[in-house]
């Protein structure tokens, strides 16, 4: 497999803009369960309480993404990595901006608007 081409400044700008436009963080993995979305594994803006709340006892407006909705089978993946995928998505909210900033720092450009040093 060939190594990917280095990111251009324009690509970094696009990644940074996409992250800035997303729902503010932090994001958390939520384990929710109800008769309409059995086994819901979600990513949301509120921390998981550990109670596996059933709707309407959780605010659906806090949900950013779902990696599993068992019944009905709305969201599912064949490799059954629902929890792992949810953790990855939740971490991306904080990790992507940090990675972009680190790339810019290593290139001697701490922000998208500053001149290269």
DSSP file (Angstrom, degrees, kcal/mol; ACC not computed):
  #  RESIDUE AA STRUCTURE BP1 BP2  ACC     N-H-->O    O-->H-N    N-H-->O    O-->H-N    TCO  KAPPA ALPHA  PHI   PSI    X-CA   Y-CA   Z-CA
    1    1 A X              0   0    0      0, 0.0     2,-0.1     0, 0.0     3,-0.1   0.000 360.0 360.0 360.0 131.1    0.0    0.0    0.0
    2    2 A X        -     0   0    0      1,-0.1     2,-0.1     3,-0.0     3,-0.1  -0.444 360.0-105.4 -74.8 147.3    1.4    3.4   -1.0
    3    3 A X        -     0   0    0     -2,-0.1    -1,-0.1     1,-0.1     3,-0.1  -0.469  43.0-104.9 -68.3 142.3    1.8    6.1    1.6
    4    4 A X        -     0   0    0     -2,-0.1    -1,-0.1     1,-0.1     3,-0.1  -0.330  39.4 -98.8 -66.8 152.6   -0.8    8.8    1.4
    5    5 A X        -     0   0    0      1,-0.1    -1,-0.1    -3,-0.1     3,-0.1  -0.384  49.1 -91.7 -66.4 148.0    0.2   12.1   -0.1
    6    6 A X        -     0   0    0      1,-0.1     2,-0.2    -3,-0.1    -1,-0.1  -0.279  47.9-100.9 -59.0 147.3    1.0   14.9    2.4
    7    7 A X        -     0   0    0     -3,-0.1     2,-0.1     1,-0.1    -1,-0.1  -0.483  34.8-134.7 -69.0 136.8   -2.0   17.1    3.3
    8    8 A X     >  -     0   0    0     -2,-0.2     4,-2.3     1,-0.1     5,-0.2  -0.479  23.4-110.2 -83.4 163.7   -2.0   20.4    1.6
    9    9 A X  H  > S+     0   0    0      1,-0.2     4,-2.3     2,-0.2     5,-0.1   0.866 121.5  55.2 -60.6 -35.2   -2.8   23.6    3.5
   10   10 A X  H  > S+     0   0    0      2,-0.2     4,-2.1     1,-0.2    -1,-0.2   0.899 107.1  49.0 -65.4 -40.3   -6.1   23.8    1.7
   11   11 A X  H  > S+     0   0    0      2,-0.2     4,-2.5     1,-0.2    -2,-0.2   0.906 110.5  50.6 -65.8 -40.9   -7.0   20.3    2.9
   12   12 A X  H  X S+     0   0    0     -4,-2.3     4,-2.8     1,-0.2    -2,-0.2   0.913 109.0  52.3 -61.0 -41.6   -6.1   21.2    6.4
   13   13 A X  H  X S+     0   0    0     -4,-2.3     4,-2.6     2,-0.2    -2,-0.2   0.916 109.7  49.0 -59.3 -43.4   -8.3   24.3    6.1
   14   14 A X  H  X S+     0   0    0     -4,-2.1     4,-2.4     2,-0.2    -2,-0.2   0.910 112.3  47.5 -64.0 -42.9  -11.2   22.1    4.9
   15   15 A X  H  X S+     0   0    0     -4,-2.5     4,-2.3     2,-0.2    -2,-0.2   0.926 113.5  48.2 -62.7 -44.5  -10.7   19.6    7.8
   16   16 A X  H  X S+     0   0    0     -4,-2.8     4,-2.4     1,-0.2    -2,-0.2   0.895 111.6  49.7 -63.6 -41.3  -10.5   22.5   10.3
   17   17 A X  H  X S+     0   0    0     -4,-2.6     4,-1.8     2,-0.2    -1,-0.2   0.902 110.2  50.6 -64.8 -41.2  -13.6   24.2    8.8
   18   18 A X  H  X S+     0   0    0     -4,-2.4     4,-1.0     1,-0.2    -2,-0.2   0.915 112.2  47.1 -63.4 -42.5  -15.6   20.9    9.0
   19   19 A X  H >< S+     0   0    0     -4,-2.3     3,-0.5     1,-0.2    -2,-0.2   0.904 111.7  50.5 -65.2 -41.1  -14.6   20.4   12.7
   20   20 A X  H 3< S+     0   0    0     -4,-2.4    -1,-0.2     1,-0.2    -2,-0.2   0.816 109.6  51.5 -67.0 -29.5  -15.5   24.0   13.5
   21   21 A X  H 3< S+     0   0    0     -4,-1.8    -1,-0.2    -5,-0.2    -2,-0.2   0.681  93.2  94.1 -81.7 -17.7  -18.9   23.6   11.9
   22   22 A X  S << S-     0   0    0     -4,-1.0     3,-0.1    -3,-0.5    -3,-0.0  -0.228  96.5 -72.8 -72.2 163.8  -19.8   20.4   13.8
   23   23 A X        -     0   0    0      1,-0.1    -1,-0.2    41,-0.1    -2,-0.1  -0.309  63.3-101.5 -53.3 132.0  -21.8   20.4   17.0
   24   24 A X        -     0   0    0     -3,-0.1    -1,-0.1     1,-0.1     2,-0.1  -0.184  58.2-105.5 -58.0 152.3  -19.6   21.7   19.9
   25   25 A X  S    S+     0   0    0     68,-0.1     2,-0.2    -3,-0.1    -1,-0.1  -0.290  79.2  99.6-100.7-172.6  -18.0   19.1   22.2
   26   26 A X        -     0   0    0     18,-0.1     2,-0.3    64,-0.1    65,-0.1   0.507  57.9-162.4 -75.3 159.7  -17.1   17.4   24.2
   27   27 A X        -     0   0    0     63,-0.5     2,-0.3    -2,-0.2    18,-0.2  -0.834   4.8-165.1-108.8 150.6  -18.9   14.3   22.9
   28   28 A X  E     -A   44   0A   0     16,-3.2    16,-3.0    -2,-0.3     2,-0.4  -0.942  25.3-110.4-134.4 151.6  -19.7   11.2   24.9
   29   29 A X  E     -A   43   0A   0     -2,-0.3    19,-0.5    14,-0.2     2,-0.4  -0.703  36.2-162.1 -80.4 133.0  -20.7    7.6   24.2
   30   30 A X  E     -A   42   0A   0     12,-3.6    12,-2.8    -2,-0.4     2,-0.7  -0.965  14.8-155.8-120.4 134.5  -24.3    7.0   25.4
   31   31 A X  E     +A   41   0A   0     -2,-0.4    21,-0.3    10,-0.2     2,-0.3  -0.921  30.4 167.3-106.4 103.7  -25.9    3.6   26.1
   32   32 A X  E     -A   40   0A   0      8,-2.8     8,-1.0    -2,-0.7     2,-0.3  -0.825  14.9-171.2-119.6 156.3  -29.6    4.2   25.7
   33   33 A X        +     0   0    0     20,-2.3     2,-0.3    -2,-0.3     5,-0.2  -0.952  15.7 145.2-152.6 125.0  -32.4    1.7   25.4
   34   34 A X    >   -     0   0    0     -2,-0.3     3,-0.6     3,-0.3     6,-0.1  -0.959  58.8 -96.4-151.8 173.9  -36.1    2.0   24.7
   35   35 A X  T 3  S+     0   0    0     -2,-0.3     3,-0.3     1,-0.2    19,-0.0   0.707 122.6  46.3 -66.2 -20.0  -38.9    0.2   22.9
   36   36 A X  T 3  S+     0   0    0      1,-0.2    -1,-0.2    19,-0.1    18,-0.0   0.648 127.8  22.7 -96.7 -17.9  -38.4    2.4   19.7
   37   37 A X  S X  S-     0   0    0     -3,-0.6     3,-1.0    18,-0.0    -3,-0.3  -0.377  81.7-165.5-145.6  59.4  -34.6    2.1   19.5
   38   38 A X  B 3  S+C   71   0B   0     33,-1.5    32,-2.2    -3,-0.3    33,-0.8  -0.181  74.4  10.1 -53.7 134.1  -33.6   -1.1   21.4
   39   39 A X  T 3  S-     0   0    0      1,-0.2     2,-0.4    30,-0.2    -1,-0.2   0.843  84.5-173.9  68.2  35.0  -29.9   -1.3   22.2
   40   40 A X  E <   -A   32   0A   0     -3,-1.0    -8,-2.8    -8,-1.0     2,-0.6  -0.501  10.5-172.6 -69.9 118.2  -29.2    2.3   21.1
   41   41 A X  E     +AB  31  68A   0     27,-1.9    26,-2.9    -2,-0.4    27,-1.3  -0.969  23.6 165.9-108.1 117.8  -25.5    3.1   21.2
   42   42 A X  E     -AB  30  66A   0    -12,-2.8   -12,-3.6    -2,-0.6     2,-0.5  -0.824  39.5-130.8-132.5 165.2  -25.1    6.8   20.5
   43   43 A X  E     +AB  29  65A   0     22,-3.3    21,-3.6    -2,-0.3    22,-1.8  -0.981  41.7 160.8-114.6 130.2  -22.7    9.7   20.6
   44   44 A X  E     -AB  28  63A   0    -16,-3.0   -16,-3.2    -2,-0.5    19,-0.2  -0.878  52.5-109.2-145.4 175.6  -24.0   12.8   22.3
   45   45 A X  S    S+     0   0    0     17,-2.4     2,-0.4    -2,-0.3    18,-0.1   0.537  98.0  69.2 -86.5  -8.0  -23.2   16.0   24.0
   46   46 A X  S    S-     0   0    0     16,-0.4    -2,-0.2   -18,-0.2   -18,-0.2  -0.887  90.1-108.2-110.9 143.8  -24.2   14.8   27.5
   47   47 A X        -     0   0    0     -2,-0.4     2,-0.2     1,-0.1   -17,-0.1  -0.273  40.3 -96.8 -65.2 154.3  -22.3   12.1   29.4
   48   48 A X        -     0   0    0    -19,-0.5    -1,-0.1     1,-0.1   -18,-0.1  -0.502  26.0-156.7 -69.4 138.7  -23.7    8.7   29.9
   49   49 A X        -     0   0    0     -2,-0.2    -1,-0.1   -18,-0.1   -19,-0.1   0.621  31.7-124.1 -91.4 -14.9  -25.5    8.3   33.2
   50   50 A X  S    S+     0   0    0    -19,-0.1    -2,-0.1     3,-0.0   -18,-0.0   0.472  88.5 102.3  83.3   1.4  -25.2    4.5   33.3
   51   51 A X  S    S-     0   0    0    -20,-0.0     3,-0.1     3,-0.0   -19,-0.1   0.490  81.7-133.0 -97.2  -4.4  -28.9    4.1   33.7
   52   52 A X        -     0   0    0    -21,-0.3   -19,-0.2     1,-0.1   -20,-0.2   0.929  33.6-147.5  53.9  48.8  -29.7    3.2   30.0
   53   53 A X        -     0   0    0    -22,-0.2   -20,-2.3   -21,-0.1     2,-0.4  -0.008   4.8-137.8 -51.8 149.6  -32.5    5.7   29.9
   54   54 A X    >   -     0   0    0    -22,-0.2     3,-3.1    -3,-0.1   -20,-0.2  -0.868  41.9 -65.8-106.4 144.0  -35.6    5.0   27.8
   55   55 A X  T 3  S+     0   0    0     -2,-0.4   -20,-0.2     1,-0.3   -19,-0.1  -0.450 121.1  30.6 -61.1 136.5  -37.2    7.7   25.7
   56   56 A X  T 3  S+     0   0    0      2,-0.3    -1,-0.3    -2,-0.1     4,-0.1  -0.877 108.8  73.9 -97.1  23.4  -38.6   10.2   26.7
   57   57 A X  S <  S+     0   0    0     -3,-3.1     2,-0.3     2,-0.1    -2,-0.2   0.318  96.6  54.7 -83.9  10.4  -36.2   10.2   29.7
   58   58 A X  S    S-     0   0    0     -5,-0.1     2,-0.9    -4,-0.0    -2,-0.3  -0.983  91.2-112.4-135.4 152.7  -33.3   11.4   27.6
   59   59 A X    >   -     0   0    0     -2,-0.3     3,-2.3     1,-0.2     4,-0.2  -0.727  18.9-161.6 -86.9 107.2  -33.1   14.4   25.4
   60   60 A X  G >  S+     0   0    0     -2,-0.9     3,-1.4     1,-0.3    -1,-0.2   0.735  87.6  71.2 -61.0 -20.6  -32.9   13.2   21.8
   61   61 A X  G 3  S+     0   0    0      1,-0.3    -1,-0.3    -3,-0.1    -2,-0.0   0.604  89.6  61.5 -70.3 -11.4  -31.5   16.7   20.9
   62   62 A X  G <  S+     0   0    0     -3,-2.3   -17,-2.4   -18,-0.1     2,-0.5   0.498  81.5 102.2 -89.3  -5.3  -28.3   15.8   22.6
   63   63 A X  E <   +B   44   0A   0     -3,-1.4   -19,-0.3   -19,-0.2     3,-0.1  -0.687  39.5 172.6 -87.1 127.0  -27.6   12.9   20.2
   64   64 A X  E     -     0   0A   0    -21,-3.6     2,-0.3    -2,-0.5   -20,-0.2   0.793  66.9  -9.0 -97.9 -39.1  -25.0   13.6   17.5
   65   65 A X  E     -B   43   0A   0    -22,-1.8   -22,-3.3    21,-0.0    -1,-0.4  -0.980  56.1-143.4-156.3 159.9  -24.7   10.1   16.0
   66   66 A X  E     -B   42   0A   0     -2,-0.3   -24,-0.3   -24,-0.3     3,-0.1  -0.992  10.5-177.0-130.4 140.4  -25.8    6.5   16.5
   67   67 A X  E    S+     0   0A   0    -26,-2.9     2,-0.3    -2,-0.4   -25,-0.2   0.491  76.7  27.7-111.2  -8.2  -23.8    3.4   15.8
   68   68 A X  E     +B   41   0A   0    -27,-1.3   -27,-1.9     8,-0.1     2,-0.3  -0.908  44.6 164.8-155.2 127.2  -26.5    0.8   16.7
   69   69 A X  B   > -D   75   0C   0      6,-2.9     5,-1.1    -2,-0.3     6,-0.9  -0.868  18.0-175.6-133.1 101.5  -30.2    0.8   16.8
   70   70 A X  T   5 +     0   0    0    -32,-2.2     2,-0.4    -2,-0.3   -31,-0.2   0.883  58.5  62.5 -70.3 -41.9  -31.1   -2.9   17.1
   71   71 A X  B   5S+C   38   0B   0    -33,-0.8   -33,-1.5     1,-0.3    -1,-0.2  -0.944 114.5  19.8-139.7 113.5  -34.9   -2.8   16.8
   72   72 A X  T   5S-     0   0    0     -2,-0.4     2,-2.5    -3,-0.2     3,-0.4   0.631 104.5-118.7 -70.4 160.4  -35.9   -1.9   14.3
   73   73 A X  T   5 +     0   0    0      1,-0.2    -3,-0.2    -2,-0.2     3,-0.1  -0.402  66.0 135.8 -71.5  75.1  -32.6   -2.5   12.5
   74   74 A X  S   <S+     0   0    0     -2,-2.5     2,-0.4    -5,-1.1    -1,-0.2   0.870  70.1  24.7 -88.2 -42.7  -32.0    1.1   11.5
   75   75 A X  B    S+D   69   0C   0     -6,-0.9    -6,-2.9    -3,-0.4    -1,-0.3  -0.991  78.3 131.8-129.9 125.5  -28.3    1.4   12.4
   76   76 A X        -     0   0    0     -2,-0.4     2,-0.4    -8,-0.2    -8,-0.1  -0.975  35.9-145.7-164.6 156.2  -26.0   -1.6   12.5
   77   77 A X    >   -     0   0    0     -2,-0.3     3,-1.4     1,-0.1     5,-0.1  -0.991  21.4-129.7-132.6 146.3  -22.6   -2.7   11.2
   78   78 A X  T 3  S+     0   0    0     -2,-0.4    -1,-0.1     1,-0.3     0, 0.0   0.811 105.9  55.2 -64.4 -31.9  -21.7   -6.2   10.1
   79   79 A X  T 3  S-     0   0    0      1,-0.0    -1,-0.3     2,-0.0    -3,-0.0   0.464 102.3-130.0 -86.0   2.0  -18.5   -6.4   12.3
   80   80 A X    <   +     0   0    0     -3,-1.4     2,-0.3     1,-0.1     3,-0.3   0.779  61.0 139.5  59.6  32.2  -20.4   -5.5   15.5
   81   81 A X     >  +     0   0    0      1,-0.2     4,-2.6     2,-0.1     5,-0.2  -0.277  16.1 134.7 -97.9  47.5  -18.0   -2.8   16.5
   82   82 A X  H  > S+     0   0    0     -2,-0.3     4,-2.4     2,-0.2    -1,-0.2   0.935  73.3  42.6 -62.3 -49.5  -20.8   -0.4   17.7
   83   83 A X  H  > S+     0   0    0     -3,-0.3     4,-2.5     2,-0.2    -1,-0.2   0.918 115.7  49.0 -65.6 -43.4  -19.1    0.6   20.9
   84   84 A X  H  > S+     0   0    0      1,-0.2     4,-2.1     2,-0.2    -2,-0.2   0.910 112.8  47.8 -63.1 -42.6  -15.6    0.9   19.3
   85   85 A X  H  X S+     0   0    0     -4,-2.6     4,-2.6     2,-0.2    -1,-0.2   0.894 110.9  51.4 -65.4 -40.1  -17.1    3.1   16.5
   86   86 A X  H  X S+     0   0    0     -4,-2.4     4,-2.6    -5,-0.2    -2,-0.2   0.916 109.8  49.5 -63.6 -42.5  -19.0    5.2   19.0
   87   87 A X  H  X S+     0   0    0     -4,-2.5     4,-2.5     2,-0.2    -2,-0.2   0.906 111.3  50.1 -62.2 -40.7  -15.8    5.8   21.0
   88   88 A X  H  X S+     0   0    0     -4,-2.1     4,-2.1     2,-0.2    -2,-0.2   0.933 112.0  46.6 -63.0 -46.6  -13.9    6.8   17.8
   89   89 A X  H  X S+     0   0    0     -4,-2.6     4,-0.9     2,-0.2    -2,-0.2   0.931 113.1  49.3 -61.8 -45.8  -16.6    9.2   16.7
   90   90 A X  H >< S+     0   0    0     -4,-2.6     3,-0.7     1,-0.2     4,-0.5   0.918 112.9  46.9 -61.2 -43.7  -16.8   10.8   20.2
   91   91 A X  H >X S+     0   0    0     -4,-2.5     4,-3.1     1,-0.2     3,-1.1   0.836  99.6  68.8 -67.3 -32.4  -13.0   11.2   20.4
   92   92 A X  H 3X S+     0   0    0     -4,-2.1     4,-2.2     1,-0.3     5,-0.4   0.829  88.0  66.8 -57.4 -32.0  -12.8   12.7   16.9
   93   93 A X  H << S+     0   0    0     -4,-0.9     4,-0.4    -3,-0.7    -1,-0.3   0.869 117.3  23.3 -58.8 -37.3  -14.6   15.8   18.1
   94   94 A X  H <> S+     0   0    0     -3,-1.1     4,-1.2    -4,-0.5    -2,-0.2   0.774 123.4  54.4 -96.5 -32.1  -11.6   16.7   20.3
   95   95 A X  H  X S+     0   0    0     -4,-3.1     4,-2.8     2,-0.2     5,-0.2   0.895 100.4  56.7 -74.5 -40.6   -8.8   14.8   18.4
   96   96 A X  H  X S+     0   0    0     -4,-2.2     4,-2.5    -5,-0.2     5,-0.2   0.946 108.9  45.1 -61.4 -50.2   -9.3   16.2   14.9
   97   97 A X  H  > S+     0   0    0     -5,-0.4     4,-2.3    -4,-0.4    -1,-0.2   0.898 114.7  50.2 -59.9 -37.0   -8.9   19.9   15.9
   98   98 A X  H  X S+     0   0    0     -4,-1.2     4,-2.4     2,-0.2    -2,-0.2   0.906 110.4  49.3 -66.0 -41.0   -5.8   18.9   18.0
   99   99 A X  H  X S+     0   0    0     -4,-2.8     4,-2.5     2,-0.2    -2,-0.2   0.909 111.1  49.2 -65.2 -42.1   -4.3   17.0   15.2
  100  100 A X  H  X S+     0   0    0     -4,-2.5     4,-2.5    -5,-0.2    -2,-0.2   0.932 112.2  48.8 -61.3 -45.0   -4.8   19.9   12.7
  101  101 A X  H  X S+     0   0    0     -4,-2.3     4,-2.5    -5,-0.2    -2,-0.2   0.893 111.0  50.5 -62.3 -39.5   -3.2   22.3   15.3
  102  102 A X  H  X S+     0   0    0     -4,-2.4     4,-2.7     2,-0.2    -1,-0.2   0.908 109.7  49.9 -66.3 -41.6   -0.3   19.9   15.8
  103  103 A X  H  X S+     0   0    0     -4,-2.5     4,-1.8     2,-0.2    -2,-0.2   0.936 112.4  47.7 -60.8 -45.6    0.3   19.6   12.0
  104  104 A X  H  <>S+     0   0    0     -4,-2.5     5,-3.7     2,-0.2     4,-0.4   0.906 111.9  50.4 -62.5 -40.6    0.2   23.4   11.7
  105  105 A X  H ><5S+     0   0    0     -4,-2.5     3,-1.3     1,-0.2    -2,-0.2   0.933 110.3  49.1 -62.6 -45.6    2.6   23.7   14.7
  106  106 A X  H 3<5S+     0   0    0     -4,-2.7    -1,-0.2     1,-0.3    -2,-0.2   0.807 111.3  50.2 -65.2 -28.9    5.1   21.2   13.2
  107  107 A X  T 3<5S-     0   0    0     -4,-1.8    10,-0.3    -5,-0.2    -1,-0.3   0.489 120.5-110.4 -84.8  -3.6    4.9   23.1    9.9
  108  108 A X  T < 5S+     0   0    0     -3,-1.3     9,-0.8    -4,-0.4     2,-0.4   0.710  88.8 110.3  81.7  19.2    5.6   26.4   11.7
  109  109 A X      < -     0   0    0     -5,-3.7    -2,-0.2    -6,-0.2    -1,-0.1  -0.859  44.1-174.7-127.1  95.1    2.1   27.7   11.1
  110  110 A X  S    S+     0   0    0     -2,-0.4     2,-0.3    -5,-0.1    -5,-0.2   0.710  72.3  18.4 -67.6 -18.3    0.1   27.9   14.3
  111  111 A X  S    S-     0   0    0     -7,-0.2     3,-0.3     4,-0.1   -10,-0.0  -0.940  81.3-107.7-145.3 169.7   -3.1   28.9   12.6
  112  112 A X  S    S+     0   0    0     -2,-0.3   -99,-0.1     1,-0.2    -1,-0.0   0.726 114.9  46.3 -71.1 -21.7   -4.6   28.9    9.1
  113  113 A X  S    S+     0   0    0      2,-0.1    -1,-0.2    -4,-0.0     2,-0.1   0.653  90.9  94.6 -98.4 -16.4   -4.3   32.7    8.6
  114  114 A X  S    S-     0   0    0     -3,-0.3     2,-0.1     1,-0.1     3,-0.1  -0.406  80.7-103.5 -78.7 153.8   -0.7   33.2    9.8
  115  115 A X        -     0   0    0      1,-0.1     2,-0.1    -2,-0.1    -4,-0.1  -0.387  40.5-100.0 -71.8 151.0    2.3   33.3    7.4
  116  116 A X              0   0    0      1,-0.1    -7,-0.2    -7,-0.1    -8,-0.1  -0.468 360.0 360.0 -67.7 141.1    4.6   30.3    7.2
  117  117 A X              0   0    0     -9,-0.8    -1,-0.1   -10,-0.3    -9,-0.1   0.426 360.0 360.0 -97.2 360.0    7.7   30.8    9.3
